[in-house]
């Protein structure tokens, strides 16, 4: 099997994680081979070349002819600038979420990938969280959803607000399970440490009647990533950090009154980043739609931007 040659563009925090996973899979059954890294910063570039024993470039143009596919892990505002030439050069792309900074750029990337016949996967990593995969087959028409995604200030990804940085993960998961985009959005957000919104809450109402209350913060001291789904016969509690799922269901044994039974779902924790890379490699080799397509990512971005637009203007930090 011919190796699938892959490079990573951006050797910052997320880029180094991707480099590590690609190096881990190199030479294995996926047939993947890490062939290069790109970063405009000389120190990060040198570090990537040394630590992962690959050539490093200051411009993604250096990958043409060297790589078959690339992971784009640069700031969101640069996604279109970096990914578009790579797609035109014939590379398949895994780009970090959100797909792009705005809808026009995101739609442009989707159309370009389609025109070039390239795989364009987007890094909505929670899709590969084993807790989400474990509960997906058990949900049926959720009626109410609560989501909390909180954490300390990350010193990264501050080129976008907390909605596109963090909340978009939960918006994507909720839309996937509900099966539609919301018809109504109410939101509030506050800048705390940056000139963009750092903590936000949104109430989104879907055409089928489901209501979701979604909170995201990058200025909270204690990390939390929890989802709660309520449907007609049960309640699902998902802890995405601990990979834990608890289901409370109504049952009615013959001749008895209805009661609530609790079930803990058992599953093997997995490395979501590694699973995402394996999935991308499989989509490229099979010329198949990826698990998280550009169309999915565009839908999540569209809702995220509606959340931002619904927020009343609040003065930023002095």
C-alpha positions, 0 to 999 in steps of 0.5 A, spaced: 500 500 500 502 506 497 503 511 504 499 516 505 503 522 505 501 527 510 504 534 513 501 539 518 501 546 517 501 550 524 506 548 529 503 551 535 499 548 541 494 544 536 499 543 531 504 539 535 498 535 538 497 533 530 504 532 529 505 527 535 499 523 533 501 523 525 508 521 528 505 515 532 501 513 526 506 513 521 509 506 519 503 503 522 497 499 519 493 506 516 499 507 511 500 514 514 507 517 513 508 524 516 512 528 511 513 535 513 511 541 518 510 548 516 510 554 521 512 562 520 515 562 527 523 560 526 523 557 533 517 553 532 519 550 525 526 548 528 522 545 534 518 541 529 523 539 525 527 536 531 522 533 535 519 529 529 524 528 524 521 531 518 523 537 514 520 544 516 518 550 511 516 557 513 510 556 507 505 551 505 507 552 498 513 547 500 508 541 501 506 541 493 509 534 491 511 532 498 504 531 501 498 528 499 494 531 505 495 536 510 492 538 517 491 545 517 492 548 525 493 555 524 489 561 527 482 561 524 482 567 521 488 564 516 484 558 515 481 560 508 488 563 506 492 556 507 487 551 506 485 554 499 491 553 495 493 546 498 486 544 495 488 547 489 494 543 489 490 537 490 491 535 497 486 533 501 485 537 508 483 536 515 482 543 518 481 545 525 474 548 527 471 552 526 472 551 518 473 559 517 472 565 520 466 567 516 460 564 512 463 567 506 470 564 507 467 557 509 462 556 503 468 558 499 472 552 501 466 547 501 465 549 494 473 549 492 473 542 495 467 539 491 470 542 485 477 539 486 474 533 488 478 533 495 476 531 502 475 536 506 474 534 514 473 539 519 476 538 526 470 538 531 473 533 535 468 531 540 464 527 534 470 522 536 469 522 543 467 515 546 462 518 550 458 521 544 459 515 540 456 511 546 450 515 547 448 517 539 444 510 538 440 511 544 437 518 543 430 519 540 428 526 539 431 530 545 426 535 547 431 539 552 438 540 552 443 543 557 450 544 555 456 547 559 463 547 556 467 551 561 475 552 562 480 557 564 483 562 559 487 558 554 492 563 551 490 561 544 485 561 539 483 568 542 483 570 534 475 568 535 470 569 540 468 563 545 462 562 541 467 560 535 472 557 540 468 553 544 461 553 544 461 551 537 463 544 539 456 543 543 452 547 537 455 541 532 453 536 537 446 538 539 444 539 531 447 532 529 443 529 535 436 533 533 437 533 526 436 540 524 438 548 525 435 552 530 429 557 528 430 562 533 436 564 537 437 568 544 444 570 547 448 574 551 456 574 552 461 578 555 468 580 554 472 579 560 480 578 558 480 580 551 476 584 546 471 579 544 466 575 548 469 570 553 463 567 556 456 566 553 450 563 554 445 562 548 438 559 548 436 556 541 429 553 539 429 548 534 423 547 529 421 540 532 420 543 539 427 542 542 430 547 546 437 548 548 441 552 553 448 552 551 453 556 556 461 556 554 466 560 558 474 560 557 475 564 563 472 559 569 477 556 574 474 549 573 474 545 567 467 542 565 464 539 559 457 536 560 451 535 556 444 533 558 439 531 554 432 530 556 427 526 551 420 523 552 422 517 556 429 518 559 434 523 561 442 522 558 447 525 562 454 526 558 461 528 562 465 529 556 471 530 560 471 523 564 468 519 558 462 518 562 454 516 560 449 515 565 442 514 562 435 515 566 429 511 563 422 510 565 420 503 565 413 500 566 414 493 568 407 489 567 402 490 573 407 495 576 407 503 576 412 506 572 419 507 575 426 510 573 431 506 572 439 508 571 444 505 567 451 507 566 454 505 559 460 502 559 465 503 553 473 503 552 476 510 553 479 512 546 484 518 544 479 522 540 485 526 536 488 519 534 481 516 532 480 523 528 486 522 524 485 515 523 478 517 520 481 522 516 486 517 513 480 512 511 476 518 508 482 520 503 484 512 502 476 511 500 475 517 497 469 518 502 465 523 505 468 524 512 465 523 519 465 531 519 464 534 513 465 541 511 457 541 510 456 539 517 462 544 519 458 550 515 452 548 519 455 549 526 458 555 524 452 558 521 449 557 528 455 560 532 455 566 528 447 567 529 449 566 536 454 572 536 449 576 532 444 575 537 448 578 543 446 585 545 453 589 545 457 589 551 463 594 552 469 590 553 474 590 558 478 597 560 
